[in-house]
Amino acid sequence: MLEDIEMRNPLVSLIVPVYNVEPYIKECLESILGQTYRNLEIILINDGSTDDSFSICKKYAESDERIRLISKENGGLASARNRGIREAKGDYIGFIDSDDRIHNKFVEALIKEILIYDCGIAVSDYSNNIKKINYSENKSILLERSDAISRLLDDRGYKCFACNKLFKKSLFSDINFPEGELFEDIIPLYKLFKKVQNIAYVKCPLYYYRTRKGSISRAKFTKGNYHLIKSIDYLIKDALKCPDNDRERLMLGYISYFMGFVRRGMLAEADIDKEIVRLRLLVKKYKRIVLKRRSNITDLKKIELILFTYFPFLYSLILRVVRKRK
């Protein structure tokens, strides 16, 4: 199969924003250079790093002609990705965060599905535990657009991340990542998925996500966290046009993300009383889908939502214990 793919030989551009990741960048680049699919353009966007990240990237660029190193003033992850998109020469684009890793068959597996199904996007699952990866070539399915969109906010699966996916470059003709915002993946991903008829889904975690101190997912609660709610509000408003079942899945995903926002706000003792009231009303309104036996959120998240909504004193007590331990 690899030989057949390389006969068609589409160039794949992998965009890697780099900012102060000296302890991780070598591991990231080694995983990219070790790809079984070789026709790659590797675009490193040095986003104003102040540690030794640039020097490390420069050495790699000098040793492999597929690597292009571009430096710019610090503008954030979205700004670096947008620069990479403008610079990319490939027919397809992928995004790799510079503190993460990819399976050596990541590109091969996703480009294979794109070419087989003639679709514009292929996605894989992700994991933060490399040791548990057991790659199989027989775990792919083709999703119709509305089903693929309804899975974006699932607790399980590929989620609303840019990094564990490949895209046809032409899809970005009128789409950029919003600069200066947190959780910048959500709206662009939704818009990109709306542009295609089908999405190929490799049900195997080929992208290894590292959660580290200082990452967005671990950052302290600030006003920037409201970008999450803003983004998903946009998605839900547009999704009201979806079929009922897909709309339900998106709403449940929205409630799940909202719960994460509220939990972090409560742990930080932030002033989010309005959001707390709003979420409790949403859970009560959609109680039927929250309590569904088979749903796209975990049982633990269901329990949390019920405790938060119907047993607020107990939920607050649990959070106080968690806060003290932190």
N, C-alpha and C positions, 0 to 999 in steps of 0.2 A: 504493500500500500504506500509506503514512504517513497518508493521509486516512482510510482504513478503520480504522486503529488509533486515531486520534484521535476517531473517531465513538464508539468504545467507551470511550476516554478514561480508562483507569485512572490513578490518581495513583501516581507512583513517588517514594519517599523515598530520597534519596541521603544517606548518613551519612558525614560527613568529620571524623574526629578530628583535632584541631589541637594540636600541641605543638612550639613553637620551630622553626618552618619558614618563618621570614621570607623567606629567599631563593627559596622555591619556591611559596608559597601562592597568589600572584597567578596564576601559570601554571596551577596546578591549577583554581582557580575560573573562570578564563576558559574552560578546556576544558569545564567543566560548564555554564556559562552559554551556551556555543555549541552545545549539543545541538540537533539537529533536532527531537527530541521535546520538547515544551514543558511538558507537564503534570507539573511536578516540584515536590517539596518538598525543599529543600536544607538539611540540618541540620548546622550547624557546631558541633562540641563542643570548645570551648576548654578543654583539659585542663591548666589551670594554667600556660600559657605565660609565660615571663619575658622574651621578646624582643618585637618589635613585631607579632607574629602577630595578637594580639587586635585591635589598632587597624586593621590591614588588613582583617580579617574584618568589623569593625564598619562600615567604609566601604562594603563590598560589600553588607552586609545593609540598609543605608540606601538603596541604589540599586536593589534588586530585592526585591519583596515576597515572592518565593518562598523567600527565604533566612531561616532562623531561626538566631540565634546564641545558644548556651547556654554559660555558663561554669560550671566546677566545679573543685574541688581536683584536683591531679594524682593520677591513679590508674592511669595506663597505658592502652595501646591497647585492651585488652579491656574495661576499665571504661568508656571513652568510647564504644565501640561498643554496649555494653549500655544505656547511658543513651540513646543515639540510637534504639535499638530501642524502648525504652519511650515515647519522645517521638513516634515516627513515626506519621503519620496515613495514609500511603499503603497501597494494596492490595499493593504490591510494594516490596521494600527492596534497595538496593545499597550497597556500601561502597567508598569511595574514600580511599586514603591521601593525606594532604595534600601530599606531595612528588611525587606521580605525576600523570599526565594520562590523559584518555580521548579516544578518537576521537570526532568530532562525531556519529557515528551509533551510538555505543555503546549508549545506552538504546533507541533506535529498533530496532536490529537484535535486541536480546535480548527486548524486550517483544513484538516481532512474532512471534518463535518461540514464546514462551510462549502467546500467544493463538491462534496457528495450531494448535499441538499440544495445547493445553489441559493444559499441564504446570506444575509448581510451581517449576521451576528452569531457567534458561538460563545457559549459560556461553560464554565466548569464550577464544581463545588470548591470550597476552600477549607483550610484547616490551620489551626495553630499548633498542631502536634505532628511533626514530620514523621515520627516513628510509626504512626498508624496508617500511613498511605500504602494502599495495595492497588496499584494501577491495573485496570482491565480494559481491553479494547472493545468490550461488548456492553458498555454501559451508557450508550447515547440514545437520546430520543429527540424527536422533532416536535417543538411546541408551536401551536398556533398563537398568533400575536396576543390576543386577549388573555390566554392562559399564561403566557410568558410574563406579561405585565402584572397579572394578579399574583405572581410568585415573587415579585421584587421585594416585598416587605415581609416575606415569610421568615420565621425564626430558623427554619431549616433550608438548606439549598444554597443557591448562588448569591442571594441577597443583592442589595442595591449598591454594590461596589463596582467601580470602573475596572479594577485591576485584574479580576479573574475572567476576563473576556477578550475576544478579538472582534474588531469592527471593520467593515468596509470603510475605507477612508472617505469616500464620497458622502457618507452619511453626515459628516461633520461640516458640510458646506455652509450651513446656517446655524450651527450649534457650537457653543463654547461652554467651558466650565465657568460658573460665576465667580469672579475674583473678589477677594476680601471677605468671603463668607466661609463659615464652617459647614461641614456636611454638604460639600459642593457637588457630590456625585448624584444626588437624588433626582433633581429636575432634568439634567442632561440625559441621564440613563433612561428616564421615562420617555423623553422626547425621541431618543434614538430607537427605543423599542417600538414606538408608535410608527416609525418610518418603514418598518419591514413587515412582511407577511408572516414569516416564520423565524424561529430562533432555535438553533441546535444546542442541545443541553447534554454535556458529558457529565454523567452522574458519578463523578469521582473527584476527590479534592486534589487538584493539580497545582493549586496556588497555596503557598505557605505564608500565612499572615502572622507577623510578629507584633504582639502588644507590648509596648515598652513605656517606661516613664517618659512623659513629655509628648506622647502621641495624642491626637485629637480625642481618641476614645478614652484616654486616661486624664485628660486635662481637667483642671478645676472648673466648677460651674461658673459661667459668666453670662453676660448678656448675649454673647455669641451663640450660646446654646439654643436661643430662640430661633436661630436660622433653621434648626431641625424642624420645628413646628411649622415655620413659614413654608419650607419646602414641601412637607407632606400635606399641608393644607392645599397647596397648589395641585398636587397630584390627585387628592381626593375630590376636589371640586371638578376637575376634568373627568375623573373616573365615574362620576354620576351618570355618564352616558353609556357606561359599560353594561353588559348583561348582568342580571341580578346576582348570580353566583360569584362572578368575578368581582363585582362591587362589594359583596360581603367579605371576600378574602382580603381585598385592599383595606376595607374599613377595620377588619380585625388586625391586620398588620399595622395600620395607623395607630390603633389603640395600644398595641404592643410597644411601638416606638414612643408613644406619648407617655406610657408608664415608665420607660427608661428615663425620659426627660424629667418627669415629676420626682422619681426616686432620687436622682442626682441632685435636684433642687432642694428636696427635703433634707437630704444628708448634709448639704451645704448651708442649710437654714436660710435659704434665699426666700425672697418675697414672691411666692408663686401661688397665692391663695386663689386667684381667679382661675389659674390653670388646674388646680386641684379640684375645684368645683366643676369645671368643664369636663374633666376626665371622668369624674364620678357619674355625671349625667350621661356621658357617652356609654359607659359600661352598663348602666341600668337600661338605657335605650336598646343596646345591642346584646343584652344578657343571653339571648338565645344562641347567638353565634359564638359568644365567648365560652359558653359551657358545652358546645358541641363535643361529642365524644372524639371524633376525628377532626382535627383542625390543624391549621398551619402554624400554631404557636405551641410552645412546650407546655406540659402539665404544670411545671413550676411557675411559669408566667401566668397561667390561669389562676393558680392558687393565690399568687400575689395580687392579681386584679380583684379577686373576690375579697381578700382580706382588706385591701386598700379601700374598697367601695362600701362594704357592708360591716366591717369591723375595724373602723379607723383608729380607735384607741389601741387595739392590739397591734395594728400595723405600725403605728407611731412608736410603740414600745420596742418592737423589733428593730426599727431603724435606730433608735437611741442606743441599743446594745451594739449594733454594727458600727455606729459612729464612734463609740468609746473604744472599740477594738482597733479602729483605724488610727 
